[in-house]
Amino acid sequence: MLPLFHSQLTRWLFLCGLVLGAGGCRKPDAPFGEPVKTDFRTHPMQITGAFDGSKRFGMWLDTLEFARRTQRDTGKPVHFTYFINTAYYDPAVKNVEIDPLDVPTTQQEALVRWALTQQAVNEGHEVANHTVRHASGKTWSDEAWRRELDEFHAQVEANLFEPVRDASGRAVFPKWEPLKTAAPHQAGAACTADADCQVGTCLRLAQDVGVCGATCNANTPCAEGLVCGSPTWTTGTDVCVPPPVFPVEHEGQVLFDAKGVPQREKLKSYRVVGFRAPYLHFNFALYRVLAERRYAYDSSPSWKLGPPRRMTEAPALGMLQFPLMSYKGALTYPMDDAYNTKGGTGERMEADYQQAVLAAYEDLGRVPWNVGHHFALFRNGDYWKAMQHTFTHAARGCPDAQGKRHCPEVEFPSFRELAEQKIPAWDGTASAPKP
């Protein structure tokens, strides 16, 4: 369920699209870097999938399972970047610009959402910053951005941690188990396949833990012992999930107490290094604050299909930019709500996305490309299906009707992996990185 304010973003994307032929759409009074000058043909093409939001339990589970399935079927790991708003995790948050119905109503709902986010971290995905409240900061001062980011980091650092693993390599938290009181084949019961569940589907909480799911909202609450991801919605639905089990102990130490409170002195907080601004509204003040916190990258700009960019001057010297990139001929930028505003079908999105991959791979020397979607099922999930089909097609090498592969070398890193592992370090003197 997306609030109506996303129309501000899509109006800007429409106007920006009118000038794509001129080379891109640089926002006035906003920092913009220089193209990274490196030969991307020397390694596989990098495709990054990202999601803004973090509300729906169902989308957490579906995106994680898609990444697992892609690796099983193609041998290609997929690591997403999740740009989260901490308003979805904090029942006490005030002055939000997300839909007030999306603020969690109970601490239990927030706890499950943190656990799902932790599961993503455990499986190699990235969690990045989309602010607390999803407010436009285009006119914010340094201090306003600093307050918002300080609040975001306080929430993340108190609730999200580097994985702790046992001797077998398994993460010890969150500890997922089927609902003990669930009858066989009913919501919350253990399952390994959809056929095990009388109602709903088998939801994979982790690679080796599945429970029978059920949809829920304000009109259809979850069974006792299960938690709904969207208990105040009246039309849209989410899924019911059992809360993680507490306490969590490891090697004689209590990491989370019986109420799920983390013992922070025994844990290492997760470090966020990436940002995407709500509405894509960014300014110099934001970049000064991101630089203070030593962020590696920002993904707020939009530009034509081409290489990533790097700030070569103040206020964020050396920071990377990963714009949303459109190729000439596409309906709009690779973002779901932009396609929705223009009336684009899932079929059109899929065709545009696959053409963009081929253009980046064959015509532009394998420059990285990315998709930015939301935790929303626009057009009954058609856009999410189009994104999945595009990633699967690329993971299989972009085969044509005759089976010839047109993108045989492709990887799917998170933005963090792209920034820290895939792009050479900068020498600090020019737009070109070190060889």
N, C-alpha and C positions, 0 to 999 in steps of 0.2 A: 504494500500500500504506500504509494508515493504522494506526498503533499503537493498541492497545486503550485507551490512556488517554483517548481522546476521549469515553469514556463519562462522565467527570467533567463535561465541558462539557454533554453532552446531558441529564444528570440535572438540572443547573441550569436549562437551557432548559425542561425539562418543568415544573419547579416554578414557574418564572417565568410560564409560560403559564397556570397556574391563576389568576394574579392579573391577567391582562391586562384583565379587565373593570373593575378598579379603577384603570386608567389607565396601567399599565406595571409595570416590575419594576426598581426601584432597589435596587442592592446596598447592604447596610449597610457603613458605614465606607469608602465609596468616593466619590470626587469626582463630582459631577454638576452640569452647567451649566443655564442657563436657555434656553428656546426662542429661537432667532434670530427677531426680529420684523422681517420685511421682506415685501413683496408679491411673492411668487414668480410671480404671474400676468403680470408685466411682461416675462418672458423665457421661452424654452422650458423645459419640464420637464427636469431633470437626472437621468439614471439612471446609476449607477456599478456596474460589475462588478469584483469583487475576488477574488483567489485567495490562500489560505494554503498555504504549503509551499514548492514550487520544485524538488522532486526529479525528476519525470519529464521526460526530454527530449521525449517524445511530447506531453505537455501544453503545454510551451513552444511547440512548433511548431504544434500544433492551435489554441491560443488566438490566436496571432499571425496565423495564416492566416484564422481566422474574422473577426478585426477587418479584415483587408485585404478579404476577400470582402464583408463588410457595406458597406464604403465603396464598393467597385466597384458593388454591386448597388443600393444605396439612396442613395448620395451622402452618407451620414452617417458621419463618423469615429467610431471606437470606441477609447477609450484606457482600458485596464484598469489597476488597481492590483495589484501583486504583492507580498504580504507574505512576505518570504523569511526562512528560517532559515539562518544561515551555516554551521551544522553540515553541511548538504548540500554545502558547498563546501570543506571543510577536512578532509583525511585525518587530521590530527593532533589533532582536537578530542577532548576527554575529558568524561566525566560527562554524556552526552546523555540526554534523555528522549524523543527520537525513537527509532524502532526502530534498534538498532545496525547492522542490515543496510543502512540507508539512508545511513550515513556513506560517503563515497566511498572506494574502495579504492586508487585511484591518483591522482596529480596530474593525469594526462591527463583523467580523468573530471571532476575539478574544473574544469580549464581549459575544457573544452567547456561545462560548465554556466555558468561566468562569461561565456563568449562568447554563449550564448543569452540570458542576462540582459542583456548589453550590446546585443544585437540589439533586445530589447524597448525599451530606453531610446532607441535610435536611431530607433525608429518611433513615439515619442511616448508610450509607456506609462510608468507610474510604478513605481519600486521603493521599497518601504517596509519597516518593521522589524517582524518577528515574533519577535525575539530570536535568540540563537545556538542554544540547546539545546531550546527548547520546554518549559521548566520552568514550573510554577506559581509566580508571584511574589506571591500574595495576602498572604503574611506577610513579604515581603522588606523589609529596611531600605533607606534611601537608598543606603547603600554597596553593598549587594548588587545593586540595580538599576544603580547606576553602573558596577560591574564588568562586568555583562552587556552593557550598552549600549556601554561603551568597547571591549569585545572585538568586538562587532558592527560598530561604526564603523571600527575598525582594519582589519577584513577588507574591508569595502565600499570604503573610501577607497583601499585598496591595489590594488583589482582592478576597480573600476567607474568609468567616466569620462564626462564630458560628451562628446557626439559631436564628432569632427573630420571635416569634410567637404571634399571636393575642389571644384573649380570648378563641377562639374555639380550639386553638392548631395548627392552620394552619400557616405555614411559610409565612411571608409577602414579602419575596423576594427569588428568582426572581418572578416577576409578569407576568405570561404567559397569553396571550389572543389570540384568533384566529385573523387572518389578516382581518381588517375591510373592506378592498377593495376586498376581495376574493369573487367570485361568489359561490353560493351554490354548494357543491360537488366538487369544484376545489381545487387546492393546496392552503393551508392556511386557508380553511374554517373549521368551527367547525364540529366535528364528535364525535360519541360515538362508532362506529364500522366500520370495513372495508367497509361494504355495503353502508355507507354514502358517500363514496368517489368514484368519477367517474374514477379517475386515481390514482394509488398508494394505500397506506394503511393508516389507521388511526394511527397517531403517538401520543403517550401519552407523553406530555410534563410534566405532573404531574398526580397524581391519578385522578383528576377531570377535566383535560383540555386536549382535544384531537384536533388535526388538521389534515386535509387531507395532506398526504405527496406526494412528487414527487422526483424522482432521478435527480441528477445534476452532472456536471463536466465542464471542459473547453468548451466542444462542446455543452452542453445542460445546459445553465444557468437557474437559478431560475427566476420565475416571479418577477416583481417589488414588493418590500416590503418584500421579503424572502431572507434568507442568506444561501448560500451553504457551507457545511463543507469542501469541497475539490474542490475549484473553478479552480485549475490549473491542476488537473488530466486530462489525455486525454483518458485513457482506463477504469480504475476503476471509480466507482460512489459513491457518498454520497447522503444525503438527504437535502431538503430545509426546513428551520425552520424559523418561524417568530421571530424577536428579542424580548427580554423581554420589557415590558412597563416601562417607566420612566416618571416622578420621582416616587420614593417610599417614602411614608410618613407613620409614625406610631406614634400614641399617640401625635400628634402635632409636631413631629420632622421629618425633611427630612433626610432619611438614604442614598438615592442615588438621585443626582440632575437630571435635565432634560436630561443631556447627559450621564447618567449612571455612573457618577463619585461617588464613595462611600465617605461618610462623615465619615472618619475613627475614629474620636474622639467619635462617637456615636455607634461604632461597636466594637466587640471583634474579633480579627483575629483568624482564625483557626490555631491550633497548629499541625504540622506534627511531628510524633514520629517514623515513620518507613521508611526503605530504602531498595531498591534493586539496585545493581550496573548494569549499562549497560554491556552487554556481560558476566555478573556475574564476572567481574574483580574487585576484592577487595584486599586491602592490609592493613598493620598495620597503615599506615598514615590515611587511611579512618576511621578506628575505633577510632583513637585518636580524630579526628574531630567530629565523631558522639557522642563520649562520652562528648566532650565539650558542645554539644547542647542537651545533656541528651536524646538521642534517646532511645526508649524502646527496639527496635529490628532491626535486619537486616535479609533480606531474599535472600542474594546473594549466600550462599554455596549450594552445592549439596551433597547428601549422600544417603545411603540405607534407606529403610523404617524403621522408628524407632522414638523415642521421640524427641521433640525439644531439643536444646542445649543451654547452658548458658556459657558465658565467666566467668571464675573463677579467672582470673588474668588480668593484664594490657594487652592491652591498653584500654579495655572497660569493666571493672569489673562489673559483674551483668547483662550485656546486653544479651537479648535472641537472638537466631538464629533459624530461621524457614527454614531449607533447602528444596529445591525441592527434593522429595523422590520417588525413584523407587522401585518396588518390583521385586524379582527375577523372570524372565520369561517375563517381559514387554519388548516391543520393545525398549523403551528408557524412559527418564524422562517425567513426566507429563507436558509437554510444547509443544505448537502447532508447533512452527517452528522446533523443534527437530524431531517430527513425520514427518513433511513435508520433511525434508532433507533425512530421511530414507525411504521415499515412503510409509509411513503408511497410511492406509485408515481410514476413520471415524469409520468404524465398528471395526477395530483393536484397535483404541484408546478407544472406548467405552468399549470394552471387558476388556482391560488392566485396565482402570480406575475403573470399577466395581469390578474387582478382587482385586485391591489394597485396595479398601474400605473394602471388606470382610476380607482381610488379616490383615489390621490394627485393625479391630473390633474384629474378632474372634481369631486370632493367636497372636496378639501383645498387647492385653489388652486395646483396644480402643485408641491407641496413635493417636494424631492429624495427619491429612493428608491434603495436599493442592495441588491445580492445578494452574499453571501459564500460562495464555494465553496472546495474544496480541489483540489490536484493529484491527485485520485483519481477513478477511474471506478466510482463506486457503481452497483450494479444494471446492470452491463454498459454503463455510460455513459449510462443513461437520464436521470440528473439533469443531466449536461452538455448533453445534447440539449435538455432542457427549458429550460435557461438560454439556449441559442442561439436556440431558437424564440421565447422571450419577447423577446429583444433584436431579432430580425428583425421580429417582429410590431410592436413599438413603433417601430422605424425606419421602417416602412411606414405609420405613423400609426394603429395599432390598428384596422384595418378590420373591420367586422362582416360578416355573411353577405351583406348587400346592397351592400357596398363602401363604406359610410359610414365616414369616418375619425374616431375618437374621441380620438386624441391626436396631432393633426397637427404639433405643434411639440415635438420631443423632441431632446435632445442626450445624448451619452454620454461625459462627462469622467471623468478619473481623480479620485480624492479630492484630489490635490494641485491640479489645475486647479479643482476645485470650491471649495477653500479659498482659493486665491490669486486666482482670476479671476471666479468666479461669485457669491460672497457678499460684499456690501459690507463695507468695513473698519469696525471697531468704534471708537466714540468714547471708550471707556474709562470711561464714567460710568454706563451702564445696560445692560440686556440688548438694547436696540435698537441696530442699527448706524447709521452715518451714512446720511443719505438719498443 
